[in-house]
Amino acid sequence: MDCLFCAIIKGDIPSKKVYEDGDCYAFLDINPQAPVHFLVVPKAHIGSADEITEDNAAAVARIFAAIPKIAAQLGLTNGYRVITNVGEDGCQSVKHLHFHVLGGRKLPESMA
């Protein structure tokens, strides 16, 4: 499998890691769209939200349990946005489930 995020998780491609546990890996976005912009990915390869099943949903739940911890660690005390893109029309650029977390200022309503 030739997956950018799998290579980042394995350490084959450098990243600015902000969090890691047994199920997920979080790192700063290389093209931030807000003062704080990081991505959280499952360590197991899941192609997109369309591929979440009863068998892998627990890993996704653990990501959502980690996001508030990471957000607080990075100073996001007044809120943040969590976004995932799915498929071509959703502008998913990397075919590995990932969640963008953006904050650090009041985000525009049109930025979804």
DOROTOR-349428 format. One record per residue: residue number from 0; residue in three letters; y, x, z of N, C-alpha, C in turn. Coordinates in Angstrom, 2 decimals. Layout:
N
{rec NUM 'ALA' {Y X Z} {Y X Z} {Y X Z}}
...
//
This chain:
112
{rec 0 'MET' {-1.18 0.85 0.00} {0.00 0.00 0.00} {1.24 0.89 0.00}}
{rec 1 'ASP' {2.20 0.54 -0.83} {3.43 1.31 -0.94} {4.57 0.47 -0.37}}
{rec 2 'CYS' {4.73 0.50 0.95} {5.71 -0.35 1.63} {6.71 0.53 2.37}}
{rec 3 'LEU' {7.98 0.35 2.06} {9.05 1.13 2.69} {9.01 1.02 4.21}}
{rec 4 'PHE' {8.89 -0.19 4.74} {8.93 -0.35 6.18} {7.67 0.18 6.85}}
{rec 5 'CYS' {6.53 0.09 6.19} {5.31 0.71 6.75} {5.50 2.22 6.84}}
{rec 6 'ALA' {6.13 2.82 5.84} {6.39 4.27 5.86} {7.38 4.63 6.97}}
{rec 7 'ILE' {8.37 3.78 7.20} {9.32 4.03 8.30} {8.60 3.94 9.64}}
{rec 8 'ILE' {7.78 2.93 9.82} {7.03 2.76 11.06} {6.13 3.97 11.32}}
{rec 9 'LYS' {5.47 4.48 10.28} {4.59 5.65 10.43} {5.37 6.94 10.65}}
{rec 10 'GLY' {6.68 6.95 10.39} {7.48 8.15 10.55} {7.55 8.98 9.29}}
{rec 11 'ASP' {7.01 8.49 8.18} {7.06 9.22 6.91} {8.48 9.22 6.32}}
{rec 12 'ILE' {9.25 8.20 6.65} {10.65 8.10 6.23} {11.48 8.02 7.51}}
{rec 13 'PRO' {12.51 8.86 7.64} {13.29 8.84 8.87} {14.09 7.55 9.04}}
{rec 14 'SER' {14.30 7.19 10.31} {15.12 6.03 10.65} {15.78 6.32 11.99}}
{rec 15 'LYS' {16.79 5.53 12.29} {17.45 5.63 13.60} {16.86 4.54 14.49}}
{rec 16 'LYS' {15.75 4.90 15.13} {15.01 3.95 15.96} {15.84 3.54 17.17}}
{rec 17 'VAL' {15.84 2.23 17.46} {16.51 1.73 18.66} {15.51 1.10 19.64}}
{rec 18 'TYR' {14.28 0.84 19.16} {13.27 0.22 20.03} {11.91 0.33 19.36}}
{rec 19 'GLU' {10.89 0.47 20.21} {9.52 0.45 19.70} {8.60 0.02 20.83}}
{rec 20 'ASP' {7.64 -0.82 20.50} {6.56 -1.14 21.43} {5.28 -1.25 20.61}}
{rec 21 'GLY' {4.23 -1.78 21.18} {2.96 -1.83 20.48} {2.93 -2.72 19.25}}
{rec 22 'ASP' {3.85 -3.67 19.18} {3.83 -4.65 18.10} {5.00 -4.56 17.12}}
{rec 23 'CYS' {6.11 -3.99 17.56} {7.28 -4.00 16.68} {8.06 -2.69 16.74}}
{rec 24 'TYR' {8.89 -2.54 15.73} {9.72 -1.34 15.57} {11.10 -1.83 15.15}}
{rec 25 'ALA' {12.14 -1.29 15.78} {13.51 -1.69 15.44} {14.33 -0.44 15.13}}
{rec 26 'PHE' {15.17 -0.56 14.11} {15.97 0.58 13.68} {17.29 0.09 13.09}}
{rec 27 'LEU' {18.28 0.98 13.08} {19.59 0.63 12.54} {19.52 0.48 11.04}}
{rec 28 'ASP' {20.23 -0.50 10.51} {20.30 -0.73 9.07} {21.11 0.40 8.43}}
{rec 29 'ILE' {20.66 0.89 7.28} {21.38 1.99 6.62} {22.64 1.50 5.89}}
{rec 30 'ASN' {22.78 0.19 5.72} {23.96 -0.38 5.08} {24.46 -1.54 5.96}}
{rec 31 'PRO' {25.03 -1.22 7.13} {25.36 -2.27 8.09} {26.40 -3.26 7.57}}
{rec 32 'GLN' {26.15 -4.53 7.86} {27.05 -5.61 7.48} {27.88 -6.10 8.66}}
{rec 33 'ALA' {27.74 -5.46 9.81} {28.48 -5.79 11.03} {28.53 -4.52 11.87}}
{rec 34 'PRO' {29.40 -4.48 12.90} {29.45 -3.27 13.74} {28.10 -2.89 14.33}}
{rec 35 'VAL' {27.29 -3.87 14.69} {25.91 -3.62 15.12} {25.01 -4.37 14.15}}
{rec 36 'HIS' {24.11 -3.64 13.49} {23.19 -4.25 12.53} {21.89 -3.46 12.59}}
{rec 37 'PHE' {20.87 -4.10 13.12} {19.56 -3.45 13.17} {18.51 -4.39 12.62}}
{rec 38 'LEU' {17.38 -3.81 12.27} {16.24 -4.58 11.76} {15.09 -4.47 12.74}}
{rec 39 'VAL' {14.34 -5.54 12.87} {13.14 -5.54 13.69} {11.98 -5.97 12.80}}
{rec 40 'VAL' {10.94 -5.15 12.78} {9.79 -5.40 11.90} {8.50 -5.37 12.72}}
{rec 41 'PRO' {7.53 -6.18 12.32} {6.22 -6.05 12.97} {5.55 -4.77 12.48}}
{rec 42 'LYS' {4.80 -4.12 13.36} {4.07 -2.92 12.93} {2.95 -3.28 11.96}}
{rec 43 'ALA' {2.34 -4.44 12.15} {1.33 -4.91 11.20} {2.05 -5.42 9.97}}
{rec 44 'HIS' {1.54 -5.08 8.80} {2.18 -5.54 7.57} {2.00 -7.04 7.38}}
{rec 45 'ILE' {3.13 -7.74 7.39} {3.19 -9.17 7.07} {4.24 -9.24 5.97}}
{rec 46 'GLY' {3.90 -9.81 4.84} {4.79 -9.75 3.69} {6.11 -10.46 3.85}}
{rec 47 'SER' {6.13 -11.61 4.49} {7.36 -12.38 4.69} {7.05 -13.50 5.68}}
{rec 48 'ALA' {8.05 -14.32 5.97} {7.84 -15.46 6.86} {6.80 -16.42 6.27}}
{rec 49 'ASP' {6.66 -16.42 4.95} {5.63 -17.26 4.31} {4.22 -16.85 4.69}}
{rec 50 'GLU' {4.05 -15.63 5.18} {2.72 -15.13 5.54} {2.45 -15.18 7.04}}
{rec 51 'ILE' {3.31 -15.83 7.81} {3.04 -16.00 9.23} {1.97 -17.06 9.39}}
{rec 52 'THR' {0.93 -16.70 10.13} {-0.20 -17.60 10.36} {-0.47 -17.71 11.85}}
{rec 53 'GLU' {-1.41 -18.56 12.21} {-1.81 -18.64 13.61} {-2.37 -17.31 14.10}}
{rec 54 'ASP' {-2.97 -16.53 13.20} {-3.56 -15.25 13.57} {-2.53 -14.17 13.86}}
{rec 55 'ASN' {-1.35 -14.21 13.21} {-0.35 -13.15 13.43} {0.93 -13.65 14.10}}
{rec 56 'ALA' {0.98 -14.94 14.44} {2.20 -15.51 15.03} {2.55 -14.89 16.38}}
{rec 57 'ALA' {1.57 -14.43 17.13} {1.86 -13.82 18.43} {2.70 -12.55 18.26}}
{rec 58 'ALA' {2.44 -11.77 17.22} {3.25 -10.56 16.97} {4.69 -10.94 16.66}}
{rec 59 'VAL' {4.88 -12.02 15.94} {6.24 -12.49 15.61} {6.92 -12.99 16.89}}
{rec 60 'ALA' {6.18 -13.68 17.74} {6.75 -14.14 19.02} {7.20 -12.96 19.86}}
{rec 61 'ARG' {6.42 -11.88 19.86} {6.80 -10.69 20.64} {8.06 -10.05 20.08}}
{rec 62 'ILE' {8.26 -10.13 18.76} {9.50 -9.63 18.17} {10.68 -10.42 18.74}}
{rec 63 'PHE' {10.53 -11.75 18.79} {11.62 -12.57 19.30} {11.83 -12.39 20.80}}
{rec 64 'ALA' {10.83 -11.94 21.52} {11.01 -11.59 22.92} {11.74 -10.25 23.05}}
{rec 65 'ALA' {11.56 -9.35 22.08} {12.20 -8.04 22.12} {13.66 -8.10 21.67}}
{rec 66 'ILE' {13.99 -8.99 20.75} {15.35 -9.01 20.18} {16.43 -9.11 21.25}}
{rec 67 'PRO' {16.35 -10.01 22.25} {17.42 -10.04 23.25} {17.55 -8.75 24.05}}
{rec 68 'LYS' {16.44 -8.09 24.32} {16.48 -6.81 25.04} {17.21 -5.76 24.21}}
{rec 69 'ILE' {16.87 -5.68 22.93} {17.50 -4.69 22.05} {18.99 -5.02 21.89}}
{rec 70 'ALA' {19.30 -6.29 21.70} {20.70 -6.71 21.54} {21.51 -6.33 22.77}}
{rec 71 'ALA' {20.99 -6.57 23.95} {21.70 -6.20 25.18} {21.87 -4.69 25.28}}
{rec 72 'GLN' {20.82 -3.95 24.94} {20.87 -2.49 24.97} {21.97 -1.95 24.06}}
{rec 73 'LEU' {22.23 -2.66 22.95} {23.24 -2.22 21.99} {24.59 -2.90 22.22}}
{rec 74 'GLY' {24.74 -3.58 23.35} {26.04 -4.13 23.73} {26.39 -5.49 23.16}}
{rec 75 'LEU' {25.42 -6.19 22.62} {25.71 -7.51 22.04} {25.64 -8.57 23.14}}
{rec 76 'THR' {26.70 -8.64 23.93} {26.74 -9.54 25.08} {27.41 -10.87 24.78}}
{rec 77 'ASN' {28.04 -11.00 23.62} {28.76 -12.23 23.29} {28.12 -12.96 22.12}}
{rec 78 'GLY' {26.88 -12.64 21.80} {26.17 -13.33 20.74} {25.86 -12.43 19.55}}
{rec 79 'TYR' {25.00 -12.94 18.71} {24.55 -12.22 17.51} {23.84 -13.19 16.60}}
{rec 80 'ARG' {23.54 -12.75 15.40} {22.84 -13.57 14.41} {21.53 -12.90 14.04}}
{rec 81 'VAL' {20.47 -13.70 13.87} {19.16 -13.21 13.44} {18.86 -13.86 12.10}}
{rec 82 'ILE' {18.54 -13.03 11.10} {18.32 -13.53 9.74} {17.05 -12.92 9.18}}
{rec 83 'THR' {16.27 -13.72 8.46} {15.18 -13.18 7.65} {15.29 -13.79 6.26}}
{rec 84 'ASN' {15.02 -13.00 5.27} {15.04 -13.45 3.88} {13.60 -13.59 3.40}}
{rec 85 'VAL' {13.36 -14.59 2.56} {12.00 -14.85 2.08} {12.02 -15.00 0.57}}
{rec 86 'GLY' {11.27 -14.14 -0.10} {11.06 -14.27 -1.54} {12.28 -13.93 -2.39}}
{rec 87 'GLU' {12.08 -14.08 -3.67} {13.08 -13.72 -4.67} {14.39 -14.50 -4.49}}
{rec 88 'ASP' {14.30 -15.83 -4.39} {15.51 -16.64 -4.24} {16.19 -16.41 -2.90}}
{rec 89 'GLY' {15.44 -15.98 -1.91} {16.00 -15.68 -0.60} {16.54 -14.26 -0.49}}
{rec 90 'CYS' {16.47 -13.52 -1.60} {16.97 -12.13 -1.68} {16.23 -11.18 -0.75}}
{rec 91 'GLN' {14.91 -11.36 -0.62} {14.12 -10.44 0.18} {13.92 -9.15 -0.62}}
{rec 92 'SER' {14.50 -8.06 -0.14} {14.46 -6.81 -0.89} {13.25 -5.95 -0.55}}
{rec 93 'VAL' {12.73 -6.06 0.66} {11.54 -5.31 1.07} {10.48 -6.33 1.45}}
{rec 94 'LYS' {9.32 -6.24 0.83} {8.26 -7.23 1.03} {7.44 -6.93 2.28}}
{rec 95 'HIS' {8.14 -6.82 3.40} {7.56 -6.66 4.74} {8.47 -7.49 5.64}}
{rec 96 'LEU' {7.89 -8.43 6.37} {8.68 -9.29 7.24} {9.64 -8.46 8.07}}
{rec 97 'HIS' {10.90 -8.84 8.07} {11.89 -8.15 8.89} {13.00 -9.11 9.27}}
{rec 98 'PHE' {13.57 -8.85 10.42} {14.65 -9.67 10.95} {15.88 -8.79 11.09}}
{rec 99 'HIS' {16.96 -9.21 10.44} {18.26 -8.56 10.59} {18.91 -9.14 11.83}}
{rec 100 'VAL' {19.43 -8.28 12.69} {20.20 -8.73 13.85} {21.59 -8.14 13.70}}
{rec 101 'LEU' {22.59 -9.02 13.63} {23.97 -8.61 13.38} {24.88 -9.12 14.50}}
{rec 102 'GLY' {25.81 -8.28 14.91} {26.77 -8.67 15.93} {27.82 -7.62 16.13}}
{rec 103 'GLY' {28.50 -7.73 17.25} {29.55 -6.77 17.57} {30.95 -7.25 17.22}}
{rec 104 'ARG' {31.04 -8.42 16.62} {32.31 -9.09 16.34} {32.00 -10.53 15.98}}
{rec 105 'LYS' {33.03 -11.35 15.91} {32.85 -12.74 15.48} {32.42 -12.72 14.03}}
{rec 106 'LEU' {31.26 -13.26 13.71} {30.72 -13.24 12.35} {31.24 -14.47 11.59}}
{rec 107 'PRO' {31.53 -14.31 10.31} {31.99 -15.45 9.54} {30.89 -16.50 9.38}}
{rec 108 'GLU' {31.30 -17.75 9.36} {30.33 -18.84 9.20} {29.58 -18.72 7.88}}
{rec 109 'SER' {30.25 -18.20 6.85} {29.62 -18.11 5.51} {28.62 -16.97 5.42}}
{rec 110 'MET' {28.59 -16.10 6.40} {27.66 -14.97 6.38} {26.34 -15.43 7.00}}
{rec 111 'ALA' {25.42 -15.85 6.15} {24.16 -16.36 6.68} {22.99 -15.58 6.15}}
//
